[in-house]
Amino acid sequence: MRYVAEPAFVLHARAYRETSLLVEVLSAQHGRIGLLARGVRGARRHVLRAALQPFQHIRFDAVQRGELAQLHAAEALDAAPLLSGDAGLAAFYVNELVLRLAPRLDPHSDLYAAYARARERLRLVQADRQALSWTLRRFERDLLEALGFGMPLALDGDGVPIDAAARYRLDPEHGPRRLLSDRGRSEREDAATGRALLALGEDRLPDEDDLAGLRRALRPVLAHHLGGRGLKSWELMGELGRLARSASEGMLDR
């Protein structure tokens, strides 16, 4: 297969041997593609090397003869967003999710569009933690839908309309399950309010508490489809959260 001027987003790049890179991209027409970029780490190939950085939007030419396509040319289509701090970690998370869940050479035009939206939103809201969280919840929703793992957010798994005042756990195979009031604490912690689910389904920003509940409810769904092996970005987020709590407690002890 030959790719000519194929639009794509760079998900990951790592060194291979002395002068080459192994690159994963999400393409518009062919889904996720693994590329072998030979000889791009030399002093005279800095323009091409810069185009192959994660989150960059590119156009590339390549030939697929095996598991990896041989990259012939690539050019940046725009300037990649300059993201740092929480926004940089969010971008890493988005890329890792796509790498782990999107199979190679399986076209998903909706996923490509969802990635483009998330990339632009991260660029615009990177200083706003609530807006960053909302961007990630919307991307998780759109990713699951694009890959065929989505679930209705206006009805529970039995077809009953979602009750805004109730709480629901998201079952990856069944859909939203309404929780009874006597459920254990751990199960309730992984639940979202019906109000939050309705807002997500209607693409309306929920309030801050409901937004946090959506994160906890979606995590087990993603973990199920990841096959039980978590994400490095989850580990990093957890460690940063522990460090922040320790610093806060230290300030209170003074």
N, C-alpha and C positions, 0 to 999 in steps of 0.2 A: 504494500500500500504506500502511496506517495501523498504526502501532505504539502500543499502549496498555499502559502500566505494564510495559514490556519490561525485564526485568533485563539488566544488562550491566556489563562492566568497561571503564573508560576506558583506552585504550592510548596516546593521544597527543592533544595539543591545541596549536594554534598560532594566533596572532593573524591576523585577516583583516579588512582595511580598518580603520576607526577603532574600531569598537565590537563587532566580532563575533569568533567563534572557529570554526575548522575542527577538528572533533573526530572521532577514530576510536575506535570501541568494538567490543568483542567481545560480542555478544549471545547470550542463551541459545537462542533459537529460530531466528535468522536469520543467524548467523555474524557476520563483520565488516561493520560499517555505517559509512559516512561521514556525519557530521552537520554541518549549518550552523546554528550557534547565533548568532542575530542579537541585537545589543544587549545582550550579557552583560558588557561590560567597563565599564559605567557604575558610578558610586559606589553606586547602590541595588541592584545585582544581584550583590553579593559572595557571597551564599549560593549562588546558582545557579552562579556562576563557580567557587566552591570545590568544588562537586559534580562539576565537569568536569575535575578534575586527574587526571593519570595515576595508575593503580593504584586509583582510587576505584571502589567498587561502587555502582551507581546503578540507579534505575528511571526510565524516560523515556517520554515521548509524542512522536511525530513523524509526519510524513507524507512518504512517498517519492514524488516525482514525476519525478525524474531521477537523475543519478548520486549526488547528495547528498540526504539526507532533511532536511527542515526541522524543527528541534527546536522543540517547543512548551513542554515542561516537563521538568524532571529534578530528582530528589531523591536525596541520599545514603542508602544503606541501612545503612551502618556508618561507622566512622571508618577512613580509609585507614591502613595501616601506616606508621609513621614510620621510614623507612629512610634510612641515611646510610652513607658509606664504601663498603666492599665490598658490603654488602647493597643499597645504593642503585644501585650499578653493575649488580648482578645483576638488579634489577628492570628497569632500563633495557634490559638484554640480553633478558630475557623478552619485554618489550613489542615490542622491535624485531624479534625473531624472528617473532612473530605478525603484525606489520604486513607483513613482507616475504613470508611464506610462506602465510598464510591468505587466500584470495581473498574478495572482497566478496560478500555475499549468498549464501554457500554454507554452509548449516548444518552445524556440527560439534559436537554436544552433548558428545562425549568431550573435545574440545579445551577447551570452556568449563569442564568439570569439572577437567581437568588444570591449567588456569590458576588456578582457585580453590584447588586444593591447593598449587600452587607459591607463591601469594600468602600463604597461611597459614604455610607452612613458612619462607618468608623472614622473616616477622614473628617467628617463634619462635627461629630459629637465627642471627640476623644477626651475633652476636658470635663465631661459630664458623666459621672459614674452611673447614674440612673439611666441615662440615655444609652450608655454602653451596654448595660444589662438588658435593656429592652431590645437593642439591636441583636444581641446574641439569642434571646428567646425567639425572636422572629426568624432568625436564620435556622435555628434548630427545628422550628415548625416547618419551614419551607424545605429544609434538607430531608426530613423524614417524609414529607409529602412527595417530593420529587423522586425519591428512591422507592416509593411504593409502601412505605411504612407509616403513612399518616393515619390519623384517626379523626372522627368527627368531634367537634368541640362545642356543638350546640345540643347534642344528644349523648346520653351515656351508651355503654356497650349493649344495653338491652333495648335501645331505641326510645328511652324515656327522656323528655326534654331536661336539660341541665337546670338544676335549681340554684339560683345565684347565691342563696344563703347556706347551701350545703357544702360539704368538703368531698373531694374526689381524689382517688389514687388512679394513676394512669397505668393500665395494664397493657403491655405491648401487644398482646394477642387479642384482647377483648375490647379495649377502649376504656373510657372513664368508668370507674366503679365507685358508686356512692358509699361513703364510710358511715357506719353506724356510730352513735355517740360513745359506745363502750369499747371501741377499738383501742388497741395499745398505743402508747405514746410514740413508738418508733414508726408505726404505720401512719399515724397522723402527721408526723414530721415530714413524710414524703408525699403529702397530699397538698392539693391546691384548692382554693375556694371555687365554687361554681362561677362566681363573679369574675374570677381571674381567667378561667377557661373561656367564658363567653367573650371577654375582652380580647384574648389572644385570637380567637376565631374570627372576630370582627376587625382585627388589626387596630384596636384601640389601646392606648397606653393605660394599664391598670395602676392603682395606687402602689406606693412603695412596698407595703407589706404583702400585697397580692403578687407583686413582681417577684419577690423573694420566694414565695410559695411556688410559683411556676418553675423557677430554677430547680427547686428540690423535687418537684413532681416529674420534670422531664429527665432528670439525671438517670433514674433507673431504666427508663425507656431506652435512652441512648446506650447505657451499659449493657442492656440485653442484646441490642443489635451489634455491639462491639465484641460480643462473645465472651464477656467476663473479664477481659483484659482492659484495664482502664487506660486513661490518657496521661501522657506526661504533663500536659497543661493542667489537668486536674490536680496532679501532685504538686505542681508549682503554685497553683492558686491556693491550695490548702496550706502549704508552707508559708506563703506570704501572709495569709490570714492569721496563722499562729504567731508569726513574728509581730504583726500589728497589734494583736491582743496582748502579747507580752510587753511590748513597748508602752501600751496604754496602761497596763497594770503597774508598770514601773513608775510611770508619772504619778499615778494615784498614791503610790507608797511614799513619795517624797514629802 
